[in-house]
């Protein structure tokens, strides 16, 4: 799993085109490996784009353009761009790498060829009246289209350069289309309205059969002409989020649908974007693979299209890791100071660096939980200061749930200043349920303020990921997923639904699915928690009918490894975890990875992945809907003896008991083939470790440095609890690299973080 570092290569050229020669223009951008060809055309019929691979057209010629809002009679006829003339063409190439400690892969290569087309209208449709003037100025509007071709896919965006007579605009929508062959099929998720938490499952159908009355979420996986494509957007900032709409003409065509701004008495109805020039849209992205698994090897493209972090901001406080949680098992009905202290203790016991306190901790009652006039302070009897101090002593950071409207009511700056004073490390804000331009801007303001006060953010009830975690490393995860919380209310998050998620929602980026229940039942036996008498949100309810998860114990454990989230919120309660078979998988479980290698799978059926932790351990995780046997050849191991600890369905017991799991351990070597039998709705996790593990190496460092600390891999000295916590932090690779020679003081500092 070694990744080479490549040098930067930059090329540029320009070509001026004007007059009659520019009436019809066709330009191409090819991927670095030459397999993909993106074509741009403009003529009297408008602008179009298309995409081919190996000479086979995958995206048929599709419309480009935007729709402007008309605010006065002077602008009549300016709703659409006129015929565009190409004024200039520039080309560039780039090949760089960047690194992250908070994702699915430490080193990311960013290589592409770029085509930048500068265009101008052939008619003067921009209207401007100077302040205090009566003279109307009209001029042609200018637009730049930027196309990038990667080996992994293509992307394009609209740029509106600064221009005197067109210094601002309002858009009602984009006119961008994606046209496919009539027999194309697609995996889609649909919403009844554009204001949606984006938590619906994905399903497969002919693309031409998608309901045009629905909003289609991201990504859309399209199978056409021997390839699989993923349609999505990247770098959503200062713009409206986008869904798709089916064209509705019986063709396999999708159209852009920008989220509309909330109406106000002073606004033009139906406006999606208000901007001053210069301005730019998010990237419109098409990943291209041989199949669904191949797409998972290529989705770094989404993060690559986002800018790097602001160098003036310090994100060194960001740490990935698992978190205990108080809400899922019984919806936080028994929230109290003592219960929270016990959950913090359990997080420390398990080597998890975080605990998340969900709704009900602030205000004057469990409801209402948002402004106005709801105080952002702990409820009477809930001793947050004691909890934070106790957690810090245990090397556990505290996350707090806050309704987004409460943050807005209190004020973003004041909220994060207060959280920092309290010693809180992260905020989980919820119920956004919009992706219009105002909400997109709000999320960015939250990330900036949170960075200032060294607080991490988890957006719940929010829109999908567009790779912004590269720009904002403290935005560690978000929801927009049909996650485990659905099991409280309805039979929705089935193993079939979960089997599509690695190829769909998780293709876009991290998602807070909250996996890991040990209350495992088969879908045929599943009953939602509320249907068993649980009174959600009723703090007097002590009904023992806690939530359950569909699938086997091994299935639940495998999802903890498969599903990306640098904040890995593990859903169940200590009463279910302690002493249970399979618990060792969750002990010091990484939440970010040095490398990730998708192995095999089919969307909606099964998935297997191999991941490398920063401490040198390797994790293989597989899940399936129907029983199957999977073989894994250990060519990825280095030479020498390795220990494989496997946690798999027990073929004798699991078919009648979803909680049954077989836990085995044996020595393996490079080149061997191991086989795993997965039951219906089953799974497996196999952990590979060297005898000379990361903990052993740190022990050697201690001996070299002459320290007299107890062995990390041996018994922990009970009078040295700080050292015990360092062991957990080391195993979780939160602060330590295996190549670093850390002094005792540095280890203590890492544990405190």
N, C-alpha and C positions, 0 to 999 in steps of 0.2 A: 504493500500500500504506500509506496514511495511516490512523491509527486515532485517533478522537476520544476525548477524556477527558470523562467524565460525572460530574456531582456526585452526592453521596450523597442518597438520599431514604429516609426512615424513617417508617413508619406503624405503629401498633399499635392493637388493640382487644381487648376481652375480653367473653366471654359465659358466664355461669354456667348450666349445665344439670344438673338433678338430679331424683331421684324418677322418677315414672312417665313424665314427658316425655322422659327420657333412654333409655328402653328400646330404642328404635330411632332411630338418628341417622345422617344422611348429610350429609357436608361436602365441599366442593370447593375446590381450589386451581387457579387458572388461570395460565398463563405470561404474562409481560408483554405479549406480542403477541396473546394471547387464543386462539392456535391449539391449545394443549395444555390438557387438563383432567384433573387427577388427583382421583379421588373416593375418599373414605374412608367406610366404613359399619361400624356395630357394632349388633348385636342379640343375641337369645338364641342364634343359631347361631354367633356369634363375630364377629371383626373381619375385614374384607376391604378390598382396594384395587383400583382399576382405572384404566385410562388411555385417554383418547380424544384423537384429533386431528381437528379439523374436523368434529366430530360422529360420527366413525367410531371405534368401540371397537377399540383395538389390543391392550391387555392386558385379558382378561376378568376379572370379579371373582375375586380370588385371596386365599387365606387369609393372615392375619397372626398372629403369635404366637411364643412361645418354649416350650421344654420344660425344666423344672427337674429337677435330680437330687434324688432323695429319699435323705437320709442316715440317717433314723431312722423307726421306725414312727409317730412323732408327725406326720410329714409326709405320711403316706399320703393320696392324693387331691389333693396340692398340685403334682403334676407339670405341670399345665396351669393357665393363668389361668382364673378363673371369668368369667362374663359381666361385661363391663366397662361402667361408667357414665361418661359424659362429665361431668367436673366443671368444666372450663373450656376455652375456646377463645381462642387469641390469633393474631393475624395481623400480619405485618410485610412490608415490601418493602425492598429494598436495591439500589443501583446504584453500584458502585465500580470502580476500575481499580487494578491493581498491575503492577509491572514486574520483569523478570528478565533477566539477561544469559546465562543458561545453559539456554535452552530453544529451542523451535521458533518462538517469538514473543516479542518484547520486552515488549509491552503487552497485558495480558489484561483483558478486561471481565468483571465478576462481577455479573450482574443477575438477580434472582429475586423471586418472591413466596413467602412462607412461611406455612404453616399449622401451628400447634402445638396438639395436642389432649392435654389432661391427663385421664387416665382412672383409675378406681378400681374394684376388684372389688366385685361385689354380695355376695360371701361373704368371710368372714374366713379366708383360707387361709395367711397368713403365720404361722409358728410361731416363738416365741422363749421360751427358758427363761433367766431371769437367772442370772448366776454365783452359785453357792451356794444357789440357790432351787429349789423343787420345783413352783412354780406355773407353769403353761403360759399364755403370752399368745398370743392369736390376734387378728389384725387383717387388714383388707383390704390387698392390695398395690396400690401406685400405679405407674403407668406413663405415660410421655409419648411420644407419637409426633410426630415432626417431619417435615413434608413440605415440599419445596421444588420449585417449578415454574419452570423456566428456558425460554427460547425453544429451547434446545438439547436439553432433556430434563427428566427429573424425578429426584428422589432422596428417600429417606426413611430414618430411623434410629429405633432404640429407645433411650429414655433411662429409666434407673431412678433417680428422685430419692432423695435421702437421706430415710430414714424410720426411726423408732425401732424398730419391731418387725420390720423387714426391712433389717437393716444389712449384709447380705451374701448372696450366692447362688452357686449353681453351675448351669450350663446344660449339658445334653447336646446340644442342638441348637436351631436356629431352625425355626419351622414356616412360614416365609415361602414363598409359591408365586408362580410366574409362569405364568399360563394363557393359551393362545393358540388361535386358530381351528384347526380340525383340519387344514387344508391348509398351515399354516405350514412353511417350510423354514428351515434353520439351518446356519451354519458353526460347527463345534465342534472342540475338541481334547479328547481323553479320556485318562484315566490309569487304570491297573489298580488302584492303591492311592492313598490320600490323601497318603502320603509319597512325593513325586515331585519331581524337579528342574524339572518343567513345561517340557520341551523337545520335546514331541510336535508334529507338524504339525497343521494345521487341514484339515478336509474338510467337504463339504456333503452334507446328507441331509434327508429329511423330519424335522421335529422329533419327531414321534410315533414315529419309528423309532430314536431314540437308545437305546443299550443301557442299561437301568436298573442293571446290575451294575457299570457304570463310573462313575468320577468325571469330571465335565465341568468343564474349566478355563475360564478367562476370557480374553477376552470371549466371549460367545455372540452371534453376529450372526443376528437373526431377521428373515426377510422375511415380512410379513403385511399383507394389505389395503392394498397400495399404498405401504407404508412399510418402512423398514429400521431395526431397533432394535439397540442394543448393550447387553447386560446385563453389569454388572461391579460392583465395589465401590470405595469411596474412603475415605481417611482410616483405614486399618487401623492401629490403635494400641491396646494394652492389651486385645486381643480375639483370638479365633481367626480365621485366614484362612478364606475360604469357597470351596468348590466348589459345583457344582450336581449334582443327581441327577435323572434322568428319573423321572417318577412311576410308570412301568411298567404303566399301566392302558390303554395304547393311545391315551391322550389326548396332545395337544401341551402338556404341562405339565412345568415344572421345579420342583424343590424345593431349598431351601437345605441345604447339608451342611457344617457347621462341622468344621474339623480337630480331632481329639481330642488331648488332652494325653497324653504318654507315661505309661503306667500305673506306679504305685508301690504298695507294700504298704499305704500309709496313705490312698490316694485312693479315691474312689468310681469304679468302672469306667465308662468311656464318657463322662467329663466333658470338655467342650470349653472352657468359660470358667469361671473362678473370679474373682469380683470383689466388692468392697465398694461400697455405695452412697455417693455418687452414681457412676453408671457409664453408659457409652453405647456402643452398637454402632458399627461403621463404617457409612457410608452405603451403601444399596442403590440402585444407579444404573441408569437406563434412558436412553440417548441415543436421540434420534429424528431420523431424516433421511429425505429423499426416496429416497436410495440410499446405497450404501457410501461413495461419494466425499463426499457431503454430511455423513456422520458425521465424516469427517476434518476438516471445517471447524468442528466443534462439540465436539471432545474436550477443550478447555480446561476444560470443566465438571468433569472429574475432579480436576484440580489445584485448581480453585476451591473444592471441598468440603474441602480440607485447610487447616488453620490456617496463618497466616504464621509465619515463624521466630521463635523466642524472642528478644526484643530484647536480652536480656542476653548473647547469644552473638554473636561476631564472625565473619562468614563472608566477610570481604573477601579472604581468601586463595584462595577458590575461583576457578579459571580453567578454562574449557573449552579443548579442543584435541585434536589428533591425537597418537597414540603409536605408535612402533615397538614391535615385539614379538618375543620370541625363541623362542616355543613352537610356532607352527602348522606351519611348513614341515617341520620334522623333529623335532617334539615335544621340543625343548630337549635333545636328546641331546648336542650339542656345547657345552653351557653352559660358559663359562670367563670369566675376567676379561678377557682380550684380545678374545674374541668380543663381550662386552658393551660394551666401549669402542668397538668398531667400529660397533655398532648405535646407540650414543649419537651418534657422529659422523654417522651417516647421518640420524638424526632432526634434528640441527642443520642438516645440508645441505638437508633437505627443508622446513625451517621448521616442524617439529612440536615442540611444547613438552614432550613427554614420551617416556619409554621405559619399558616394562613388563618387569620381570624375573619370569618365571613360576617354577613349581615346580622344586625341586632345589637352591636356593641356600643353604638353611639345614639345620641338624641335623648328623648324622654320616654320612648317606648320602642318596641320592635317596629311598629309602623306609626307614622310615616317615616321614611328613611331618606328623604331628600327635602331640599329647601322649597319655599322660604321658611324662616323662623324655626328650623330644626337645628339645635346647637351641635356643632361638631366637637363634641367632648364625650368622654366615656359615660355611659349610663350609671346612675347611682348603684353602687355595689360592685361595679366592674373595675378592678384595680389594674388599669393598663400599665401604670408606671412600675408596679411590682412585677407584672408579667414580662415587660421588656427587660428589666434588670435581671430577672431570673434567667431569661432566655440568653442574654448576653453572657452570663456566667457559664452557660452550657454551650456557648458557641453556636447559638441558633438565632437567626434573624427573624423579625416579626413583619409579616405582611398584613395590611388592613384593607377590608372591603369598604368602599365608599360609593354611593350612587353618584353618577356623573353630575346630576343636577345639584347635588349638595356641594360638590366642588365648585360649580359655577356660582352658586348662591354665596358661598363663603368667599370665593375668589381664588383663582388658581395660585397666585403667589402666596397668599395667606395660608392656603391649605398645605402647600408643600413646606413652607417655613415651619408650620406647626408640626407636621410629621417629622421633620428633621430634629426639632427640639425634643420631641418625644422619643427619638432614637429608633424610629420605624425605618425599615430598609426598603419596603415596597408597598405600592398601593394597587389594589384590584378594583378598578372602577367599572361600573356596570350599567346596563340598560340604555346604551347609546342608540342602537337600533336604527341608525341612519348612516348614509354615506354621501350626503350632499356636501357642497363646498364648505359651508359653515362648520359642519361636524369634522370634516377632514382638517380644517384649520385649527379647530379646537383641540384635536388630538395632538397636533404638532406643538401647540402652545403648552400643553400638558407635558409633553416629552422634554421640552426645553426647560421649563421650570423645574421639573423633576431632576434633570441633569444638574442644574444649578445647586440643588439641595441634596444631591447624591442619593436619590431615591429611584428605585426601579418601578416599572409600570407593567400591568397586565390589563389589557382592554377586554372586558367581557360584554356580551350583547352587542358586539361591534362588527364592523365590516371586515372582509377577508384581508389576508396579508398580501402586500404588493412588494415585499422585499425591503421595506423601510427599516427593518431591524439592522441593516448595514449602516444606515445613516444615524440611527438612534439605537445604539447598543443597549441602552437602558430600557427600551421597549422590548422586553424579553419574550413576551408571548401575547397571544390574544385568543379570543374564542372563535366565533363564526364557524362552528362545527357542530354536527349532530352528536353531542358528547354524552358522557355517562349520566349527567344530571337528568336526562330525559327519562331514565329508568324510574324516577320517583313518580312521574305523572302518567306515562303511557308506554306501551310496547312499541318503541320506535328505534332504539339503538340496538338492532339485532346483529348477530354475527354477519349476515349478508351485507347490512349497511356498513359495518366496520371493515369488511373485506374490500370495500371500494375506497375507503378513506386514504390509504397510503398513496393511491394513484390519482386522487382528486384533490381534496382539501389540503392534505399534507404536501402535495406537489408545490403549492404556493409558498409554504413557509410554516413556521411553528403554529401549533394550535393547542389550547389548554383543554384537552379532552377529559382530563382527570381520570386516568385509568387505575387499575390495580385492586379491584374489589376481591375479597376472599369469600364473599357470599355468592358462590357460583351455582347457577342453575341452567338447565337447557331451556332454549326458547319455548319448547312445548310446555314447560312447567312454569313459565314466568308469569307473575302477576305484578303489575305496578304497585308501588308502595301505597299510594293513596287509595287504591282499590281494596287494600287489605285493612283499611280503617285508620291509616295514619292521617292525622290532622295537620296538614302542612302549615307552618307558621304559628301554630298554637303552642305557646310555651308551657301550657298546663298538660300537654299530651306527653305521656311517658310510655306510649304504646311500644311494645318490643318489636313491632313489625318494621325492622330497618330495611333500607334499600338493598336490592340484589342486582346482580349483573348477569347478562346472558352469555353463555359460553363456559368452557371448562376452566379450572384453576390455571392450567398451563397457557390457555388462550389469554387469560387476563394478564399473566406475567409477561407474555411475549409482547403484548401491546405496550407495556411500559418501556420496552426496548425499541420497538418499531416506531412509535409515534414521537415526532420531534416537538420538544418544548423545553427550552433552557430553564424554565421554572416547571419542574415536573411535579404537579400536584397529585399526590396519591390519595385516593378517595376514602379509604376505609378506616375503621376505628381500631385502636390498640386491642380492644377485646377480641377482635376477629383475627388480628395479625399475630399476636404473641403466641409462640409455640406451634404455629400452623405449618404444615408441610409447604415448602416452597418459599418461606420467608427469606431465606438467604439470598435469593435473587434481588430482593429490594434493599438489602443492607448495603449502604454506601453506593447506591446505584448512580452511575453517571447520568447527567442530563444534557451534556454536550460531548462531542466526539472528535477525535483526531481525524478519522476517516469513516466513510460509509460506503458500502458496496452492495447495492441491490443484487440479489442472487437470481430469483425467479419469481413468477407469479402471474396471475390473471386478475384483472379488475373485477371485483365482486365475488371472487372464488377463493384465492389464497395468495399469500405473499411471504417471502423469505428474504431476510436481509442480514448482512454481516457488518459489524461495527467495531471500530478500534477505539478503546478508551485511552486517555492521556497517560494512564499508569501502565500501559502495555497489555492489559487484558483485552481479549477479543470476545465479542458477544454475537452469537447466532440466534436469531429469533424468527419463528415462523408461526403463522396462523392459517386456519382453513375453515371453510364452511362445511365441506363434506370430507369424510375420512380419506386420507391419502398417505402414501409413503414418500418421504423425501430423502434424497441422498446428498451428502455434502462431502466433497473431496477436499482434504486439508492441505491444499497446495499453498494456502496463504500463511501457514505457520513457518517460522524459522526452523532451522535444524535443531535437533535436540529433543528432550522429553518435555511434554506438556501435560498438564492435568486438565481433563475435560469434565466439568461438573454439569450434568444434564438434568433438566427439570421438564418432564414430558408427560403426556397422557399415559396412563396405565391401561394398556389394552384389555386387561382382565377386569378392572374395577371401574374405570372412568365411564364406559357406556351406560352404566346405571347410577353413577354418582359423579356429578360434574366437579365436585371438590377433590376427587381422588387424583393424586399425582405421583409419579415415580421419580424419585430423586436418586441419581447414581453418580459415581465418580470413577474415572479410570485414566490410565496413562495412554496418550496417543502421540503420534509422530507425523511429521510432514509427509504428505503423499497418501496417507490412509484415507479410506472412504468410510464414513459413518452413516448409519441410516436411522431415521426416526419415523415411527408409526403414529400418525395423528388421527385422533378420533373425530367424529362429527363435532363441529363447533369447537375444535381443539387447537392445540398449539404445542410449542416446545421452545425452551431457552437453553442454550448450551454456552457455558462460560469457559474460555480457554485461558490458562495462566501458566507462566513459567515458574519453576521452582525458585529461580532467581528473580522474584517479583519486584515491583517498585518499592514495596515496603522493606524487602530484604536489602535493596540497594541503599535505602535511606538509613537502615541500621548500619551498613558498612560506612556510610558517610559519617555517622555519629562516632564510630570507632576511630576513623581516620582523624576526625576533628578532636578526639580525646574527650568527648563528653561522657558523663557517667549516667546517662538516661537509660531507662529500661528499654528492652527490645520492643520495636513496633510490632513485629510479627509474633512475639511471644506474649506471655501474660503481662497485663497492664498493672503497674504499681498503683494500688488504690489511694495512696497519699499523693499521687501526682495526676489529678484529674485533667489538668491542662494538657499533659502529654497524651492522655487518652483521646482528647479531642483532636490533637494534632494528627493522631493516627487516622481518625475518620476523615479529616480534611485531606490528608495525603491520599487515602484510598479513593476519595471522590474526585481527585485531581482538580479541586477548586482553586488552589493557589500554588501547587507545586508542579514543576516540570521534572521529569525523571533525570534530565541532564544537569539540573542545577545543584550546586553544592551549597546547601542552606545551613547557616549557623543556627545555634540554639535560639538566639534572639529572633532571627528571621522566622523560625518555625512558630514561635509564640505569637509573633505579629500576624502570621498567616492564620493561626487559629482564632485570634481575636477578630479578624475580619470575617 
